Amino acid sequence: MVQQVAGPDLREHLSRSRVVYAGFDPTADSLHVGSFIPLMTLRRFQQTGHRPIALVGGATGMIGDPSGKSEERNLLAEDVLHANVEGIQRQLRRFLDFSGPHAAVVVNNYDWMKEFSYLQFLRDIGKHAPLGMMLAKESVRARLESEAGLSYTEFSYMLLQGYDFVHLARTYGCTVQLGGTDQWGNITVGIDLARRLDGVQLYGLTGPLLTRADGVKMGKTERGAVWLDPEKTSPYAFYQYWINVADEDVGHCLRYLTELDAATIAELDAARAEAPHLRQSQKRLAEELTRIVHGEAGLAVARHATEIFFGAEIENLDDRSLSDIFADVPSRELPRTRLEEGLSLIDALVESGLASSKGEARRTIQQGGAYVNNIRRTELGTVLTPADLASESMMVLRKGKKRYALLRFPTS
C-alpha cells in the first residue's frame, strides 16, 4: 500500500498513536470506487490505534484539483457543492468509528478558509510558498506543457491543500497526510509550508491508484462510475462489478481493499491458480466489499438478486433492483390497463418478444418452458393481473432456462 513516503523515519513516527488525515473533494454527492483506497487506508490506521480525520473539501472543491487531470474542471454552483459536501460527510461516517479513544473526525475545509480574505491569505500564507517549488511539481509541469494549460485558480489549489495540513496540525495535532500517488505534490507543499510557518515536521504517505493490469483506472462501467451510494449504484450492481474483475486484477484488489488477512488471500491466490473458472477470489472480493459498503442487509440483497438471474423466485424487490438485475434483457412497456383488465400469458409472451406468435407461445407453455417471475406456469388459460407484478410496475418473463424479458406497466 505504500508508494512514496515524505519525512524522516515515518515508521518510527508511527510507532506511537498519531492523527492522520485524507482529503476527499466533493465533485459529486457520493464517493466512488476510486476513493476506496484512501478511505480504507484511513480505516486501517484507525484499527491499528491512530486517529483518522476525513476532510471534505468544501473550499478546495470550489476550485478543483488539477492533479492527474488533462484539462480544467468545470466549477460547481455553490448549492450543488454544498449538497455534495453533505452527501459525502454522511457517507464517510459509515466507514469510520466515531467512538472510543481514537474517534474519527470529519471536517470541512470551508469552515476555516471562509475566514480568510484574499489579501490576508496572500500575506499570511502565500508569502511562505516559494514559486519555484510549486512550479517544479509534476502535476503543474504536466498541465503547463499541455494544450489545455493551467489557470491561476487551479494553480492555487496546492497551496490551499497545503494550508489544510497546517491547520489540522495546529488544531488536532495531525502529523500524517494520506493520499494517492497523484497527491504527492500537494502533500509535500503542506509539509514544506508547516516547516516554514511553524517549524514542525509533518509526514506524507501515498498509496497506489486503483488501476487494472493495463493501467486503466478501475471503477468505470458502461453505465458510468461505480458509486458507494446505493441510490447511484445498487448493492447488486456493486456486487456484480467485483464479481467480474479480471483474474489479473483481483489479487491486488483483495490486498488493497479488503480486511482479509494475508494467509486467507494467499489461499485465494492458490485456488485461483488451480481453478480460475470457479472465481472464488472474485466472489470473496465481492462479498467483503459489499459488506463494508452496504452492510449485511445490502449483501443479502445482492446475493438474492444474483440468484434470481439464475432462476430463484423473485420476491421483495423494487423496480430499481429489477432494472439493475435485468438491465441487458429486452424490455417493453404496456399500458397498466392491459394488466388491470387481465393479460393472457399467451399475449404476454408475444408482447415481450419471447414468442413470435400465439402458436409458439402455446407450445412454450405446454412444454413447461414459460415462467412468470421465475415460477413455471403451465396452464394455457393463465391470465396475469397486477397481483403477478414482481415489483411496483415490472414483471419478469422467462422462456426456457436463460431467455428473459421484462414487461413494464407504469402507474401513470
N, C-alpha and C positions, 0 to 999 in steps of 0.2 A: 504493500500500500504506500510505501514511502518512495517518492521520486526525487525530491530535492529537499534539502534542509538548509535553513538560514539561521545563523547564530552559533556560537561555540558550545560544544558539549551538550547538545539537546537531550541526549539520552540521560545524562546526569541530571539535567534540569528537571526532567520528567520523573525522576525517582521519588519526588515529593508530589503531593497533590497540588495541581495548578489550575488556573482558569484559562480555558481555551475557547476560541470562537471561530465560527464560519459565517460568511455572509450569503444572503440569497436575494437577488434582485427581483422585484415584483413586476416582471414583464407580462405575467398573466395572474389570474386569481388562484392558481394551483401550481405546485411544483410538478415537475415531470421526471421521467426516469433519469435524465441527465443530472439531476440534483441528488440522486441516490447516494453516490459515493461520499461527498462531504457530509451528508446527513447521517449516514451510517458510521462514518468516522467519528463524528461528534458523539454519537450514541456509544461507540466503543470506548472512547475516552471516559465518558461518564461511568460506564460499567467497571472501569479499572481505577476509579477513585478520583477522577478530575471533575471539575465543574464546567459544564458547557454553556456557552452563550450562543444563541441563534439570532443573528442580526438580519432584519428585513430592511432593505434599502429604500425607505420612503423618500429619502433625499437623493441618493445616487441613482435611484430609478427614474428620477426626472431627467437625467442626462443620458444614461445608457453606457455600459462598459464597452469600450472599443476592442478589448482583448478577444482575439480569436474571430473577429468579425471583419469581413471584407468591405463592408460599407456601413454608413452611419444608420443607426436605428431611427425609426420614426418616434418622435416624442409623444408620450401618452398624455391624454387630458387628465387634469388633476382628480376629477371624480372617479375616473377609471383606475388611476393609480391608487387612490385611497381604498377602493373596493378590493384591488389586488392585494394590497398590504394586509387588509383584514382577513382575506381568504387564506393567505399563506401563514399568517400568525396562528390562525385556528388549526391549520394542518400540522404545523411544527409541534404543537402540543400533544399530538398523538404518538410522536416518535421518541420523546424525551421524558425523563422522570422529573416532576416538579416538586418532589417531596424529599425530605432527608437532608443530610449534611452537604450533599453535592447537588442540591436542587438546581435544575436548569433555569435559565433566564431567557426570555425573548424580548428583544429591544428593536426599536425603530430609529434609524439614524436621523430621521427628520426631527426628532424630539430635541436633539442638540444643535443640528445645523440651522434650524429656523432662528436661533438666537443670534446668528452672525449677520452683520451687514456685509456687503461686498467689500467695502474698503477695510473693514475690520479684519476680514479673513485674509486679505492680501497683506496687511500689516503684521498680523499676529502669526499666520501660518505660512503664507506664500513666500515670505522673506527667507524662510528656513529651508526652502526646497530648491536645490541647485538645478538650473535648467539643463545643464549638460547631462546630469544623471537621469533626468526624466526622458530626454531625447534618446538616450542610449538603450532604453528598454526595447526589447524585441517587438512587443505589441505596438509600440509607437512607430518604430522604424518600418515595420511591415506596412502600416497604413500610410505613412508618409510617402512610401515608394509605390503605392498602389494608385490605380487610376482614380479611385474614389477620394483619396486624400484623407485628411483628418481635420475636423473643425476644432477651434479653441475650446468649445464646450466639451467635446469628448476628451480632449487632451487634459482637461481639468479633472477628469474622473479619478485618476490615480491619486491625486492629491486629496480629494475628498475621502477616498477609501483609506488613504494613509492616516488622515486625521481620525477616522473611526477607531483605528488601532490605538492611537494616542489616548483618545477619550476613554476607551474601555480599560486601558491600563491604569489611567488615573482614577476612574470611578469604581472599577471592580477588581483591580489588581490582575487584569488579564495579561498574560505574557506570551501566549502562543496563538498564532492565526493559522487556520487550516484553509486549504483551497485546492482546486485543480491545477494542473501544470500551467494552464493559461493565466493563472492568477499570480504567478511568480513575480512579475514586475510590480504589481500593485502591493503585494505583501512586503517586498523589500523597500519600497518607498516608505511604508509605515514604520518599518524598523529603523530606517535612517532618520526619519522625522522625529521619532521618540528620542533617539540618541542626541539629536541637535537641540530639541526643545527641553528635555527633562534629564538628559544624561543617563538614561536607563537602557538596559539591554533587553530587547524583545526577540522573539523567535518565530520562525515560519516553517511550515511543513506542507509540501504539496503532494497530492496523490494523483493517480492516473485518471485520465478521462475515460469514460465508459465507451469503448470502441470495439468494433468487430475485428477479426483477424486481419481483414483487408484495410483497416484504418478508418473505416466509415463509422461515424458516431452511432451508437445504439439508441433505441427509444423512439424510432420513427416507423410507422406502418403506412400502408396505402391510404389509410383513413386519417393520418396525421400523427401527432405526438401521442406517446403513451403517458397519460397523466396519473398522478397519485390520488386525484379526486374521483370518487366513484360516480359522480354525476357526469364527468367528462370521459372517463374510461371505466366501464363497468368491471366488477370483480372478475366476471367471466372473460372479458376481453383482455384484462390484465394478466390473468392466469394463462390464457392461450398464447400471449406474446412470449412468455418464458418457456412454455411447453415447446415452442417452435424455434428456440435458439439453436443455432448450429452446433455440432459436436465440437468444432474447434474453438468455440466461444464460451461454452458452458462452464469449463473448468475455472476460468478467471472470474466469471460471474459468481460462482459458488464461493470463491475466496474473497472477492471484493464486497459482496452484497449481503451474504447470509451470515448468521451467527453459529454456523456449524463448526465443530472442532476439526482440526487438521486430519485426525485419524479417519473421521467419517468421510471427509472429502476425498482422501486417498482411496478409500473403499469404493466410492462412487467412480473415481477415475479408473480403477481396475475393472469395475463392472462395465463401464462404457467401452473400454478397450476390448473386452471379451465379447460383449453382446450389445453393440451400439443400437441395434434395432429395437431393443426394449426401452430405450430412452429413460432409464432410471434417473440419470443425472438431471435431465430436464424436468421430470416430474417432481423430483425433490426440490429443485430450484423454484419451480412454480409454487409449490406448497409453502415453502419457507417465506418467500417474498409476499405472497398473497396474505399469509397470516400476519406478517408485520404491518402491511399497509391497510388491510381491510378487516383484520381480526378473524377469529374463528368462524363467526357468522358469515362473513364475506367469502371465506374459503369454502364453507359448506355450500353456499350458493354457486360458486364457481365449479365445484366438483359435480353438483347436481346438474348444472347446465351442460357440462361436458358429457355426462351420462345420457342426457336427453338426446343429444345428437346421435348417440349410438343406440337409441331405441327405448330409453327409460320413459316411464309415464310422465307426462307434463302436468305439473301442479305447482301452485304457489309462485307463479312468475308474473311479472308485469310486461307491458308492451315493450319497454326499453330492453329488458333482458332477452325477450324472444327475438327482437330485432337484431341484437348482437349475435345471438346463437346462430340465427339463420340469415345472416347478412348477405351470404353469397348464393342463396337459393332463389328461384323465381318467386315473384310476389305479384299479387293482383288485388286491386281494391274494388269492392262491390258495395252497392247501397245497403245500408243497415236494414232497410225494409225487406230485402230479399230473405234475410235470415229471420226476421220477425214473422214473416208470412210462412216460413218453412221452406228450406232449401234442400232438395233431394241430394243424397250423397252422389248419385249419378251425375247430376248437374254440377255439383261442386268439383268433382274430378275433371270434368270437361272445362269448366271455367278456370281452373287452376293451371290447366295445360298438362296435367298428368295423364289425361286420356284424350285422344284425338277425336273420339266420337262417343256417343252414348253406348254403342255396342261394345266398344273397348272397355268403357267404364264398367258395364255389367259383367264382362268376363273377369276383370280385375277383382271385383267384389266376390264373385262366385268362386274364384280360385284362392281366396283368402289373402289377396295382396293389397287390400285397401285399409288404411289406418287413418284415424282422426285423433290428433294429439297423442300419437304413438299407441293407440288402442285399436286392435283389429276390429273392423266392422264387416260382418258377413251377410247382413240382410239387404236384399235388393231394395226393399221399401224404406230403408233408413232415411229419415228426414232430420235435417240439422236445424237447431234453433239457437237463440242466444245462450242457452244452457250449455251448449257444446263449445263455446269460446274457451281458449286456453288462457287468455288474459283479458284485459278490458275490451279489446277490439280485434283480436287476432285468433286465427285458427290454423293449426298445423296439419297439413295433409301429407300422407306418405304413400308411395306406391312401391311395393316390394321392400327390400332391405335398406336401400340408400337414397331413393329418389324422393326429394322433399319439395313442397311448395307451400307458400303462405297465402292465405286469404285474409284480407283486412276489411273490416266492417266499421268504419268510423261512426261515431255517435252524432256527428253534426257535419 
